[in-house]
Amino acid sequence: MRGFLASSIGVTCAAALALPLAPPASAATTTGSATPSASSTPARGAAPASVRRAAPAEASVPGSTQSLPLAPLGRDRAPGAAQQGVTPRDVQPFSLVGVVWDDPAAELHGQVQVRTRATATGSWSDWQELETHNADHAADPGTPESTSGRVRGATAPLWVGESDGVEVRVRAESAPGAARTAPEATGSARHTAFPLPGGMRLELVDPGDGAPSEGPGSVPGDGSRTGALAPQSAGSAEAAAAWAANADLAPFGAAEIPAERQRAKPYTGPRPSITTRRGWGADEKLREKKFVYTKKVKAAFVHHSATGNNYRCSQAPSVIRSIYRYHVNSMGWRDLGYNFLIDKCGKIYEGRAGGVSKAVLGAHTYGFNSNSMGIAVLGTYSSKKPSAAAVKAIARLTAWKLGLYGMNPRGKTYLKSGGGNLHRKGKNVRLNVISGHRDGFATSCPGKKLYGKLGTARSTAAKYQGR
């Protein structure tokens, strides 16, 4: 895959502070905030006030990641032990969780479960499962992003809402066909389990307050989402570069790119309104400063974020900021992996920086990021149906963006595989112009229920194009 670089201005800023969590053996790393001491936490239900020792408000820095090492939970204390986790403890407020490990090529064969304590009520959730097979959402093999040395293996992140307590457990699954070992003195026998990946850590992400700041050069008025900032109030060179990438579509610094009322040219759908990175509160200093482009956009791959469905539409910007921080700080990517995101109310958001009308190279469909775009619908759609508004938004977005590159949403196209578990590297693969992630990689994404709606999205998008 060949991408070309377009320079923007600025530097990347990521500070890491290592602080002890409780005993020295349980050291935690926190980016952007302090980490409180651990304490024992009760089982499910409301926690007594004596246990819920929330950190003072001034100690919490919005927009941060707490990173806690996992430790063996059973009698096996060796590296790669079959049961690892984090015991119940108090932590700084967070809203999204995930587990990462050192080697991005290592697979986690097992189950990852987490339960959290709600900040507002002090009640503990039931155990929730994290999606462990997440390597299919990644940059293509052999590309600068995948070979940077910063990339880690990871589960899909899970949105849990504002919480201040956490417990996690990871259990390895038995290797297929593994024979039982000889009976022990007790008469029991053990299966051979897959070793768990090394260096596993629990990532707790606080999305922070991403409301765009009103600088002295901002446009006064009624708080319109399309209000623009004057160049002097851009705040950072990185933010200015991200905004400039959309300068032909909206005023400089706009929080929203306005919708078009009619098609600008034949077979190109009217542009839908798109919330910009400024609109959802992206911290532009987290990402790498350069934009990377591919040649064209021949296909759109639809995903679900697998972050769960327990969010309100008003929280979608916070969910996106959390995913962004997880992709960059925890997983080691250069930016948010998806080109666009859609919430369950049908609102469309700009993803990876570089310009919504441009062919920005993403990290969403392993082996097929070149000449494509990735759209993630926020939520998990394995058994839950996506909203009609979200499906309509997929159609509106693809009718416009694919139309810019002369593509028919109901058509077929060929993409060359960069490698993966479904198509060998170098193979020209015939795909739907609007495909699901599972069409390019053997995965459950975008979930059975969302995948089943792609036919509707294709036909609706074609109608928006006037076909």
RAFEN-V235437 format. One record per helix or strand of 2 or more residues. SS is the DSSP state (a for helix, b for strand). FROM is the first residue (numbers start at 1). LEN is the number of residues. If there is no record, write none. Layout:
# RAFEN-V235437
ss from len
SS FROM LEN
SS FROM LEN
This chain:
# RAFEN-V235437
ss from len
b 4 3
b 17 3
a 24 3
b 28 4
a 57 3
b 64 6
b 71 2
b 83 19
b 110 9
b 123 2
b 128 3
b 153 2
b 158 15
b 201 6
a 231 3
a 237 8
b 256 2
b 274 2
a 277 4
b 291 3
b 299 6
a 313 18
b 340 3
b 348 3
b 372 6
a 388 17
b 412 5
b 428 5
b 434 3
a 437 3
a 448 4
a 454 11
